[in-house]
Amino acid sequence: MDAATPPDQLPGFDRLIGMEAIAAGDDGAITARVPVRPELKQPFGLVHGGVFAAIAESLASMGTFAGVQEQGMHAMGLSNSTSFLRPILDGTIHATARPFHRGRTTWLWDVEIRDDDDRLCATTRMTIAVRPTRRH
């Protein structure tokens, strides 16, 4: 993950939801944005809550993996608790994930989801499991 990862270089689900501009800060924070499109909305026109939870899990997993891969470890979501505070209807979803515990077997993250007006729309507490990388 470099200063800004283009969306066409992201794998799988992150690419599918349109995640872009993933950047890592010196403090361990990771930011990304996702443009809102009709496919990300629930029937009432709001961005689906699962999109917020998925963004949080992706950022926390990426950040943990970046911190443990050199030790032959891998990162995977263990727990995701997302609280929804206000809807996003259009524009861009802005997410920032910050680690606050970097343990041997788990990392804990707080993730903020904001709208284009910098209003807090959702928060996530994310637990990432750290495990040895499996060889297939």
trRosetta pair geometry for C-beta under 8 A, 3 or more apart (Angstrom, degrees):
i j d omega theta_ij theta_ji phi_ij phi_ji
1 5 5.8 -63 -141 -47 70 130
1 22 6.0 -77 -152 121 112 120
1 24 5.8 95 116 -26 118 121
1 30 7.7 -10 151 -128 155 119
1 62 6.0 86 -60 174 150 117
1 66 5.9 -64 31 -83 120 131
2 5 6.2 129 45 -71 76 74
3 23 5.7 7 177 -130 49 96
3 24 7.6 -101 -110 40 37 72
4 21 5.4 -27 -150 -140 101 60
4 22 7.0 139 -147 62 43 45
4 23 5.2 -15 -85 -77 66 100
5 9 5.5 -121 -176 77 91 118
5 10 6.2 99 134 -65 123 88
5 20 7.8 -150 89 -154 71 46
5 21 7.6 154 53 -129 60 8
5 22 4.4 -9 35 52 111 103
5 23 7.8 -167 4 -65 75 51
6 9 5.1 84 67 5 82 106
6 10 7.9 -141 100 -18 47 83
6 20 7.2 -12 -160 -142 38 91
7 10 5.7 -46 -156 14 45 115
7 15 6.3 122 174 -129 79 72
7 18 6.5 -11 -143 -161 142 49
7 19 6.5 160 -119 85 91 49
7 20 4.2 -43 -61 -92 105 94
8 15 7.3 69 -122 -134 28 117
10 14 4.3 -101 166 103 129 114
10 15 4.4 172 90 -66 95 82
10 19 5.9 179 -156 76 176 103
10 20 7.9 -122 -13 -89 137 49
10 22 7.3 113 -86 -6 119 134
11 14 6.6 59 68 41 52 106
11 15 6.3 -112 134 -14 9 117
12 15 6.3 129 67 24 24 99
12 16 6.8 -44 153 -10 46 107
13 16 5.1 -53 -145 34 37 118
13 17 6.4 25 162 -11 71 102
13 54 6.7 -113 148 -171 128 127
13 58 7.3 -144 93 -84 106 124
14 17 6.5 -59 -149 40 27 98
14 19 4.4 -54 -175 34 85 135
14 58 5.2 130 -88 -148 108 148
15 18 7.6 39 178 -76 33 26
15 19 7.1 -74 -74 41 27 87
17 34 5.8 -21 136 -142 101 135
17 40 6.5 84 -152 -98 87 114
17 51 6.2 154 -148 -138 133 94
17 54 6.4 149 -44 107 161 138
17 55 7.4 -129 114 -71 152 84
18 34 5.3 107 88 -154 90 81
18 35 5.6 -80 142 47 139 83
18 37 6.6 107 -19 5 160 123
18 40 7.6 -82 26 -52 122 133
19 22 6.7 37 150 -54 109 106
19 32 5.3 -6 -165 174 101 135
19 33 7.7 143 -153 78 57 34
19 34 5.3 -38 -95 -87 56 96
19 55 6.8 158 -97 -118 116 87
19 58 6.7 -113 -75 114 166 159
20 32 6.9 137 68 -166 31 85
20 33 5.9 -35 70 71 82 80
20 34 7.1 137 18 -95 76 45
20 35 7.4 16 20 -11 125 92
21 31 7.3 -35 124 114 94 91
21 32 6.1 146 81 -142 70 51
21 33 5.2 13 53 26 122 98
22 30 6.6 -2 -167 -177 88 101
22 31 7.2 169 -145 86 42 48
22 32 4.6 -6 -94 -92 71 101
22 59 7.6 -168 -133 -109 106 84
22 62 7.0 -48 -170 134 142 168
23 30 7.1 166 83 -153 41 57
23 31 5.2 -11 57 57 90 93
23 32 7.6 166 17 -74 64 55
24 28 7.6 -32 -169 -149 95 25
24 29 7.3 155 -157 86 52 46
24 30 5.3 -23 -101 -100 69 79
24 63 7.2 148 -115 -109 108 86
24 66 6.9 -123 -97 130 154 175
25 28 6.9 -28 76 42 83 23
25 29 4.2 9 36 58 124 93
25 30 7.4 -145 10 -72 80 32
25 31 7.2 61 -31 -10 104 103
27 98 7.4 -14 120 -134 109 100
28 63 6.7 84 177 -167 80 122
28 67 7.8 23 -135 -72 107 130
28 98 6.8 89 96 -151 93 62
28 99 5.0 -71 144 33 133 108
29 96 5.8 -3 -175 -173 117 97
29 97 6.6 158 -156 80 63 48
29 98 4.8 -22 -100 -94 89 80
30 59 4.8 176 96 -167 122 98
30 60 8.0 -171 46 -72 131 33
30 62 6.2 151 -159 87 167 113
30 63 4.7 -134 -19 -70 136 114
30 96 7.3 160 80 -153 43 50
30 97 4.8 -9 56 56 93 102
31 59 7.9 23 -101 -133 12 135
31 94 7.4 -10 -167 -174 102 82
31 95 6.6 161 -152 89 55 57
31 96 4.9 -15 -98 -100 86 75
31 97 7.7 -172 -76 20 39 68
32 55 6.6 -156 80 -162 125 103
32 58 7.6 -32 24 99 164 117
32 59 5.9 -145 5 -84 122 113
32 94 8.0 172 90 -152 43 44
32 95 5.2 -8 59 59 83 104
33 92 5.1 6 -176 173 116 119
33 93 6.4 156 -159 80 59 56
33 94 5.2 -18 -104 -102 91 62
33 95 7.2 174 -87 18 39 75
34 40 7.4 146 144 -115 122 163
34 51 7.1 -159 109 173 157 114
34 55 6.1 -112 -16 -95 138 130
34 92 6.9 154 75 -163 38 70
34 93 4.3 -8 57 55 93 111
34 95 7.4 30 -1 -6 100 114
35 91 7.9 -120 -144 142 62 32
35 92 5.3 -41 -102 -105 54 82
35 93 7.8 -141 -64 18 8 77
36 40 5.9 -126 -146 68 61 132
36 41 7.3 61 -174 -59 100 98
36 47 5.8 -95 -121 -79 110 113
36 88 6.3 -153 -80 137 138 110
36 89 7.4 90 164 119 165 29
36 90 5.1 -162 82 -144 141 35
36 91 5.8 48 15 59 123 41
36 92 6.6 -140 -8 -87 83 26
36 93 6.4 109 -61 -27 86 89
37 40 5.6 91 58 6 66 103
37 41 8.0 -132 102 -14 38 94
38 41 5.8 -61 -156 23 42 115
40 47 5.4 -10 132 -136 104 83
40 48 6.1 -135 171 19 57 96
40 51 5.1 59 -165 -90 102 154
41 44 8.0 -131 168 68 100 46
41 45 5.6 -16 -177 -150 138 27
41 46 6.2 142 -150 74 87 25
41 47 5.9 -67 -98 -93 64 36
41 48 6.3 152 -155 -31 16 81
41 89 8.0 41 -114 -149 124 50
42 45 7.6 -43 71 24 64 20
42 46 5.6 -9 40 64 100 81
42 47 7.7 53 -2 135 82 13
42 48 4.6 119 -49 -91 89 81
42 49 7.8 9 -37 -1 133 74
45 89 6.0 16 142 -140 98 94
46 87 4.2 -76 -133 -151 118 129
46 88 7.0 103 -163 61 74 47
46 89 6.2 -58 -107 -92 55 66
47 51 5.3 -90 170 58 99 140
47 52 7.0 101 120 -43 116 92
47 87 6.9 157 31 -169 78 78
47 88 4.5 1 8 73 128 98
47 89 7.4 -135 -19 -83 81 19
47 93 6.5 126 -143 -70 170 125
48 51 4.9 104 71 -10 82 100
48 52 8.0 -154 102 0 52 80
49 52 5.6 -49 -160 32 48 111
49 53 6.4 43 147 -15 73 105
49 82 6.7 156 179 106 98 133
49 84 5.6 -69 -114 -68 113 137
49 122 7.5 151 -138 -106 78 147
50 53 5.5 -54 -144 42 38 112
50 54 6.0 42 155 -24 69 106
51 54 5.7 -54 -145 36 29 112
51 55 6.4 32 155 -21 63 103
51 93 7.2 -159 134 -49 117 170
52 55 5.9 -54 -150 33 29 111
52 56 6.5 28 153 -18 63 107
52 82 5.7 138 110 -169 109 146
52 84 7.0 137 48 -96 162 91
52 93 7.3 -144 -94 -154 73 140
52 113 5.0 -45 -141 -62 105 170
52 121 7.5 -135 -108 111 137 104
52 122 4.4 25 -171 69 150 165
52 124 7.1 175 146 -49 93 121
53 56 5.7 -56 -151 36 32 112
53 57 6.4 28 155 -16 66 107
53 80 5.3 90 -164 153 102 134
53 82 4.5 -116 -87 -16 88 150
53 124 6.5 144 -117 -105 57 135
54 57 5.8 -55 -145 39 31 108
54 58 6.2 33 156 -21 65 107
55 58 5.8 -57 -148 36 28 112
55 59 6.4 23 158 -15 65 108
55 93 6.6 -136 -62 129 167 135
55 95 4.8 -168 148 -54 127 163
55 111 7.6 164 109 170 86 143
55 113 6.8 101 79 -99 136 114
56 59 6.2 -60 -148 38 27 105
56 60 6.2 18 160 -10 65 112
56 80 6.5 132 93 -146 119 108
56 82 6.3 175 16 -88 154 113
56 95 6.8 -141 -77 -156 59 134
56 97 6.6 137 -146 -90 61 113
56 109 7.6 168 -178 105 89 123
56 111 3.9 165 -129 72 98 164
56 113 7.2 -74 -60 -52 100 109
56 124 3.7 10 -142 59 163 164
56 126 5.4 -173 152 -59 103 131
57 60 6.0 -60 -141 43 28 106
57 61 5.9 28 160 -19 66 112
57 77 4.6 -9 -151 -87 114 139
57 80 5.4 -38 -72 -93 108 136
57 124 7.9 -101 -45 164 62 154
57 126 6.2 178 -95 -132 54 130
58 61 5.9 -60 -144 39 25 110
58 62 6.2 24 159 -19 63 109
59 62 5.8 -56 -146 37 29 110
59 63 6.2 26 158 -17 64 110
59 95 6.0 -154 -34 127 151 126
59 97 3.8 162 125 -10 125 142
59 109 7.6 -180 104 163 93 157
59 111 6.3 127 68 -115 131 126
60 63 5.8 -55 -144 39 29 111
60 64 6.2 28 158 -17 64 108
60 77 7.3 88 84 -98 115 85
60 97 5.2 -145 -67 -163 69 146
60 99 7.7 127 -136 -83 80 81
60 107 7.3 179 -179 101 95 110
60 109 4.0 -153 -116 31 114 157
60 111 6.5 -89 -48 -55 107 123
60 124 8.0 -119 -30 112 133 123
60 126 4.0 -146 -36 111 170 147
60 128 5.2 -166 143 -49 104 123
61 64 5.9 -57 -145 38 28 108
61 65 6.1 28 157 -19 64 109
61 75 5.0 161 -156 118 66 112
61 76 6.6 26 -126 -115 114 27
61 77 6.0 -58 -69 -51 114 81
61 128 5.8 169 -93 -122 55 126
62 65 5.8 -58 -146 38 27 111
62 66 6.4 30 155 -22 63 105
62 75 7.9 -150 -47 79 10 140
63 66 5.8 -52 -150 31 30 112
63 67 6.7 20 154 -11 62 109
63 97 6.0 -149 -14 105 146 126
63 99 6.1 -163 137 -47 135 113
63 107 7.7 -147 103 129 97 152
63 109 6.9 112 65 -95 139 139
64 67 5.8 -67 -156 41 33 108
64 68 6.1 -3 161 5 72 117
64 75 3.7 140 100 -125 113 149
64 99 7.5 133 -77 -95 74 128
64 107 4.5 -175 -108 39 113 147
64 109 7.8 -104 -49 -42 103 124
64 128 4.3 -149 -31 113 163 154
64 130 6.5 -134 174 -81 120 94
65 68 6.3 -77 -135 50 28 90
65 69 5.5 43 172 -51 71 105
65 74 6.6 -3 -115 -155 95 49
65 75 4.1 -120 -62 22 74 121
66 69 6.7 -28 -123 3 19 114
67 99 7.8 22 -26 -50 158 168
67 102 6.4 -93 154 -144 156 124
67 107 7.3 107 65 -85 141 152
68 71 5.5 -62 -169 43 65 109
68 73 3.9 -60 155 78 114 121
68 74 7.3 -116 102 -27 119 7
68 75 6.2 128 45 -54 128 100
68 130 5.3 -158 -114 -141 169 117
69 72 7.7 55 -177 -69 40 13
69 73 6.7 -114 -89 64 27 65
69 74 7.5 52 -101 -93 72 47
69 133 7.9 55 -136 -56 67 132
72 132 6.3 0 128 -144 96 78
72 133 5.6 -116 176 19 65 108
73 130 5.2 14 170 -178 137 92
73 131 6.5 147 -157 78 85 24
73 132 6.1 -69 -110 -100 62 35
73 133 6.4 172 -149 -32 11 82
74 130 7.5 157 75 -154 40 50
74 131 5.6 -29 60 71 89 77
74 132 7.1 26 12 127 92 18
74 133 4.5 116 -39 -91 107 71
74 134 7.4 -49 3 5 150 71
75 107 7.3 -22 -130 25 119 125
75 128 5.0 5 -168 170 103 123
75 129 7.1 152 -153 77 50 51
75 130 6.0 -20 -98 -99 72 64
76 128 6.8 149 71 -161 25 76
76 129 5.3 -21 65 58 81 100
76 131 6.9 -18 19 21 109 115
77 80 6.0 -5 -170 -45 126 109
77 126 7.0 -69 -129 -164 92 101
77 127 7.7 93 -164 81 57 58
77 128 6.2 -51 -100 -110 40 68
77 129 7.5 24 108 12 11 87
78 106 6.6 -61 25 -122 156 108
78 127 4.5 -66 71 109 107 99
78 128 6.2 147 6 -133 96 14
78 129 4.2 110 -60 -37 118 95
79 125 7.8 -16 115 111 103 86
79 126 7.2 167 89 -155 64 39
79 127 4.0 30 44 38 99 115
80 124 6.3 -21 -164 -163 80 117
80 126 5.6 6 -110 -113 70 79
80 127 7.8 -128 -59 32 44 70
81 124 6.6 149 79 -154 49 63
81 125 4.8 -6 60 55 106 94
81 126 7.8 -159 30 -72 65 43
82 122 5.7 10 -176 177 101 119
82 123 7.2 171 -149 88 57 39
82 124 4.4 -21 -97 -97 79 92
83 122 6.4 169 85 -155 49 69
83 123 5.3 -3 54 56 99 86
83 124 7.6 -177 19 -79 64 44
84 87 7.6 29 176 -78 115 58
84 121 7.3 -19 -155 157 66 70
84 122 5.0 -24 -109 -102 54 99
85 120 5.8 12 68 118 154 88
85 121 5.7 -169 62 -167 92 24
85 122 6.0 -171 13 -81 85 39
85 123 7.1 52 -25 -6 120 87
86 115 7.6 -71 98 -19 114 129
86 119 6.2 -35 63 133 148 123
86 120 7.4 104 22 95 109 54
86 121 4.9 -91 67 -122 80 69
87 121 7.0 13 168 -154 3 113
88 91 6.9 -104 -170 57 102 99
88 93 5.8 119 110 -89 173 86
88 113 7.8 -101 -27 149 134 111
88 115 5.0 178 -108 -97 101 103
88 121 5.4 20 -45 -151 98 164
91 115 6.2 74 79 -171 140 88
91 116 4.1 -99 180 -25 147 128
92 115 7.8 127 74 -162 55 51
92 116 5.7 92 43 -75 84 95
93 113 6.2 -24 -169 -163 99 101
93 114 7.9 132 -166 69 52 42
93 115 7.4 -41 -110 -103 48 52
93 121 7.9 -100 -132 60 84 146
94 113 7.3 139 76 -161 50 49
94 114 4.6 -33 71 69 105 91
94 115 7.2 151 20 -115 97 3
94 116 7.4 126 -18 -82 117 41
94 118 7.7 -31 60 -102 147 56
95 111 6.2 -1 -169 -176 101 105
95 112 7.0 166 -149 85 53 50
95 113 5.3 -16 -98 -103 84 69
95 114 7.6 173 -80 21 35 71
96 111 6.9 170 87 -151 43 59
96 112 5.2 -2 56 54 92 95
96 114 7.7 14 5 3 99 112
97 109 5.1 4 -174 -180 101 131
97 110 7.4 164 -151 85 55 39
97 111 4.4 -18 -100 -100 79 91
97 126 7.3 -25 -140 33 118 140
98 109 6.5 149 74 -156 37 77
98 110 5.4 -16 60 62 92 87
98 111 7.6 170 18 -83 63 44
99 102 5.7 49 156 -64 137 94
99 107 5.7 -42 -137 180 117 113
99 108 7.0 114 -156 79 67 48
99 109 5.3 -47 -96 -96 55 80
100 108 5.7 -49 63 95 84 98
100 109 7.1 142 11 -113 78 29
100 110 6.2 36 -13 -5 123 102
101 106 7.3 14 112 109 116 87
101 107 6.2 172 93 -153 70 46
101 108 4.0 36 41 31 110 105
102 107 5.3 8 -115 -117 53 98
103 106 5.0 17 60 61 124 63
103 107 6.4 -166 31 -77 72 48
103 108 7.9 48 -1 -8 106 87
103 130 7.4 -168 89 18 73 132
104 130 6.9 -145 146 76 35 135
105 129 6.8 -23 166 -154 74 69
105 130 5.4 -155 -151 57 27 93
105 131 7.7 45 -147 -73 77 61
106 127 5.7 -14 -167 -170 120 96
106 128 6.6 146 -158 75 64 50
106 129 6.0 -35 -100 -106 77 46
106 130 6.3 -152 -72 7 23 91
107 127 7.5 156 79 -156 46 49
107 128 4.6 -11 58 58 94 106
107 130 6.4 84 -17 -44 92 112
108 125 7.2 -12 -168 -174 98 86
108 126 7.2 152 -158 83 49 54
108 127 5.7 -19 -103 -102 74 69
108 128 7.7 -168 -77 20 27 76
109 124 7.7 11 104 106 95 94
109 125 7.5 157 83 -159 54 42
109 126 4.3 -15 62 62 104 103
109 127 7.9 -171 23 -74 76 26
109 128 6.8 43 -6 -12 113 110
110 123 7.0 -19 -169 -170 89 100
110 124 7.3 153 -159 82 43 56
110 125 6.2 -19 -103 -103 66 64
110 126 7.7 -180 -82 20 18 82
111 123 6.8 150 81 -162 59 50
111 124 4.1 -7 56 56 110 103
111 125 7.9 -162 20 -70 80 20
111 126 5.9 43 -12 -11 117 121
112 120 6.1 -68 -160 -127 106 95
112 122 7.8 151 -161 85 41 54
112 123 5.9 -17 -104 -107 61 76
113 120 7.5 92 72 -161 54 58
113 121 5.0 -73 108 70 93 95
113 122 4.0 8 47 55 126 93
113 123 7.2 -147 19 -71 82 32
113 124 7.4 63 -21 -11 105 102
114 118 5.4 -1 175 -145 137 39
114 119 6.2 151 -154 69 82 35
114 120 5.8 -46 -97 -96 83 41
114 121 6.0 145 -119 5 26 94
115 118 7.3 -81 70 -12 61 14
115 119 5.1 -3 37 51 106 91
115 121 5.4 94 -35 -44 91 130
120 123 6.9 7 -178 -54 115 95
